[in-house]
Amino acid sequence: MKISQTVSFGQVENIFVSSWNSENEIELRKGEDKVVFTMSEMVMKQFHKRLGEKLTNIAATRLKEAEELTQEQSDNE
């Protein structure tokens, strides 16, 4: 039997990764609400890689936008 559940509580405000719990426990928090789960080391590595890729893409987009804004300001002077 497969049981699944989706919990939606909006934008996560804080994350806590236990450094003392060997089960790799992670907490996602929003106000008083929290979701607690564990990840294997393999899944953590995958998450780290994907998060790094996402952050790199965000940084590249912001850099491009800043360069375009700088160019527009130079053109207007």
N, C-alpha and C positions, 0 to 999 in steps of 0.2 A: 504494500500500500504506500502510495506517495502522498505526503502531506506538504503543502507549501503555504507560505504566508508572505504577503507584501505589507510592509509597514512604511507609511508615508507620513513624515512629520515636518516636512519643509526643509529649509536650508540648515545644514549642520553648522553649529556655531563653534564647536570644540571637538577635538579628538584626543583620546588618551590611549597610549600603547603601554601596557604594563612592562616594566623592566625587571620586575621580580618574579612574575608569574611565568613559569616555563611553558605554559600552554599557549603563549602568544595571544593573550587576551587583548581585545581592542574594544574601546567604547566610543561611540559617536553620540554627541550630546547636543540637545537644543533645549535651553532653559532647564526645567526639571526633568524633561524626558531624556531617555537614553536607550540606545540599542547596544547590547553587549554580545560579542561573538569572538570566535577564535579563527586563526588562519594558520595553515601549515607554512613552513619556511618557503616551500616552492611557490605557494600562492602569494606570499608576501613579496617574493622576488618578481613575480609577474606583475603584481600591483605596482611595485616600485618602478618597473620598466615603463608601464603604461602611464603612470602618473608623471614620470619624467618626460615622456614624449608629449603629453598634454601640456605640461608647463613650458616646454621648449616651443611648442606651437603658439601658445599664448604670448610668450615673450617675442617671438618673431613677428606676430601680427601687430603687437604694440610698437615694436621698433619701426615697422613699415609705416604705421599710422603717424608716428612721430616724425619720420623722415618726410612724409608727404606734407604734414603740417608745416614743417620747417621750410620746405620748398615753396609752399603757397605763401608763407610770410615773406620769404625772400623775393618772390615774384611781385608782391604787392608794394614793395619798398622802392 
